[in-house]
Amino acid sequence: MVVKIADNILSPLGVTTAENYQALKSGKSALRLHDCRGAVTQPFYASIIDEDKLRVGESYTKFERMCIQSVETALAQTDLDAASDRVLFILSTTKGNVHRIGTEESPLLGDSAKVVAGYFGNTVPPMVVSNACISGVCAQIAAMRALELGLYDYVVVVGADVQSDFIITGFQSLKALSDEACKPFDAHRKGLNLGEAAATIIYTKSDKAPEARWNMVCGAVRNDANHISGPSRTGEGSWLVLRDVMRHLDIDELAFVNAHGTATLYNDEMESIAISRAGLADIPVNSLKGYYGHTMGAAGIVETLISMNAVDDNTVLATRNYEQLGVSHALQVSNRNGSTEKKAFIKLISGFGGCNAAAGFRRIDK
């Protein structure tokens, strides 16, 4: 059984997972209107990390500093020797140090992963997972498989992205960004907001951590190959990953489905179809994008950790800015925090190129 032993979230809302969870529970959002900058000629809503929050030396890029600080905070919760050859580092990101393109410094994701792992003295070749928006969940699935195969004793999964002019203008060119705070699943949603975060989750097998309280039960990845940027209109890949995950979970134990919920017209509609097709229409559904925006390579890890904390707190977090259902299939979405006694949840996520992923998690009560 694969279990979580430590974690961290570094975001504009806090530098620990606990700070982040309490901010969300109280309804705080990091989304702000930002002025034009560089190649960005239109104001944009986003959550951006103030570099004053970063304590790692400035000889590293902002992206590397975020990753290192998050991992360092998570490792401090353990007695793990991160330099051991039985420890694997996995980096989840979509763009990494994209701002280095055109300079003499390396923008390669593999080189960034080596910088992060090397900071902790680890010389095992790190793994990079870069599969659009689903990277953070894919990285956790890769960690689970590596541990189940006995390849490593511990896996440190860290996900992060920073918002560069390249990313912002790219989404603006797709007309995907909202000019106000995003409204997941709402009838008046206008598009997504972008965000920055770094998040770390450390996994091992249960025999090495009998005190662990969270089990990663299962995970699935499917690609419906629908379109380079648009999801399947029938939610094909999303439905398939839900179907695969539900083979390992009982519907009666689910506290909620934490959806991708980007607040774009087609993503939210597709997820409503997929959730309905999977027989989960009566299970509470929430999205965290109204608090952070879309944190890209960090999203699947940030949202997994917040969901774990919510279940620990017997809470279903509100979908911030939601008012009126705006998708064709009924979903149990609310703009108020709810309560639950259930001990499991599903993290659902989708991305460009038709990629889809889901993972099931269960609290271990002893």
C-alpha positions, -999 to +999 in steps of 0.1 A: +000+000+000+014+034-010+011+061+016+018+098+021+043+107+048+049+144+043+038+173+022+039+211+016+021+238-004+039+270-012+015+296-027+004+333-024-019+321+004+008+305+026+041+286+029+027+255+045-001+231+037-019+240+069-018+278+061-032+271+026-060+249+038-071+274+065-070+302+039-093+283+016-116+272+044-121+309+054-129+318+018-097+337+009-085+339-027-051+348-041-065+360-074-058+396-082-059+418-113-024+423-127-014+451-150+002+447-184+039+437-184+065+430-211+048+412-240+015+410-220-006+439-234-038+432-215-044+431-177-050+396-164-063+379-132-038+356-116-023+345-083+014+353-082+039+344-055+058+373-040+095+365-041+098+378-006+082+345+005+111+326-009+140+319+014+163+299-010+193+319-024+188+341-055+215+321-074+185+299-084+156+309-106+122+317-091+109+283-103+139+264-087+136+284-055+099+275-052+105+238-058+135+236-034+117+255-006+086+233-009+106+201-009+128+213+020+096+221+041+082+186+034+115+168+041+117+186+075+086+166+086+106+133+082+140+118+090+144+108+054+179+109+039+171+126+006+205+118-008+199+081-006+200+061-038+167+046-027+150+080-031+136+092-064+127+128-072+099+134-097+093+169-111+059+178-124+058+210-145+045+222-178+070+250-186+097+250-159+123+277-167+106+287-199+120+322-197+155+309-204+146+300-240+169+322-262+195+326-235+227+307-228+211+291-197+193+258-200+155+258-202+154+220-203+131+204-177+155+176-171+182+201-161+158+218-137+150+185-121+187+178-116+191+212-099+163+205-075+174+169-066+211+180-065+203+207-039+195+178-016+225+157-026+205+132-046+223+118-076+196+094-088+185+105-123+153+124-115+121+118-135+102+147-152+065+144-158+053+171-182+018+162-196+000+195-197-025+202-169-026+166-157+011+165-148+007+166-111-016+136-109+005+117-135+035+123-114+018+108-084+007+078-104+044+074-116+055+075-079+029+049-069+041+025-097+078+030-088+071+021-052+049-009-060+076-023-083+101-019-055+124+003-076+127+029-047+118+031-010+107+068-012+095+091-039+096+129-036+070+144-060+072+182-065+052+202-089+055+239-098+051+265-125+056+303-128+036+325-150+058+339-178+048+363-206+049+333-229+023+314-209+000+344-203+000+356-239-005+320-251-037+317-231-048+351-241-044+342-278-068+313-272-093+336-256-093+313-226-086+339-198-113+356-179-112+394-172-125+387-137-121+361-110-130+327-125-164+310-118-161+272-121-192+255-134-212+287-133-236+299-159-217+332-163-182+318-164-159+335-188-127+315-187-098+306-165-073+325-143-036+315-140-017+308-108+017+301-093+024+274-066+049+248-057+037+216-039+054+185-026+041+151-016+064+123-003+053+087-007+065+054+005+051+019+012+030+014+043+055-011+059+079+018+062+054+042+077+028+024+098+017+058+112+007+072+078-028+084+074-034+087+037-033+059+011-031+066-027-054+038-037-053+040-075-047+061-105-056+061-142-045+081-173-064+082-206-061+103-238-091+108-260-070+125-287-099+149-293-081+182-301-049+200-294-066+223-269-103+213-267-117+185-246-139+157-259-175+170-260-187+137-246-161+136-218-147+103-232-113+103-216-125+118-183-152+092-181-128+064-187-104+075-159-134+078-135-145+043-145-111+029-139-107+046-105-142+035-093-131-002-098-111+004-066-134+026-046-169+022-032-192+051-041-206+051-006-171+061+008-167+092-014-167+125+003-164+144-030-149+146-064-124+174-067-127+183-103-104+202-126-131+230-128-111+256-149-142+277-156-138+275-193-169+268-213-159+234-226-139+219-197-167+224-172-193+210-196-172+180-204-166+172-167-203+174-159-209+148-187-181+125-175-191+127-139-227+119-148-217+090-171-196+076-143-227+075-120-213+101-096-239+128-102-251+126-065-216+130-051-205+165-041-182+181-066-159+211-061-132+231-078-104+251-062-096+273-091-115+303-076-088+304-048-056+298-067-064+300-104-049+272-126-014+264-112-006+241-141+021+216-131+014+221-094-024+218-097-027+181-094-006+181-062-019+212-046-055+201-051-048+166-038-033+179-006-060+205+000-086+177-005-068+154+020-069+182+046-106+188+039-114+152+045-093+153+077-115+182+087-148+166+077-153+193+052-163+197+016-148+230+005-169+255-014-165+263-051-156+299-048-175+324-071-200+297-081-236+310-082-258+292-108-252+259-125-241+264-161-235+229-174-259+205-190-257+177-165-266+182-128-237+184-104-237+188-066-217+221-066-220+246-037-205+280-029-206+272+008-185+248+028-202+215+036-197+187+060-189+151+055-181+119+074-168+101+044-131+092+041-122+090+004-122+113-026-113+114-063-090+140-079-100+145-115-081+165-140-078+171-178-055+189-201-045+200-236-041+173-262-070+153-248-052+140-217-072+130-187-062+116-153-079+106-120-066+092-087-084+078-057-073+085-021-085+070+012-079+081+047-065+054+070-081+055+104-064+034+131 
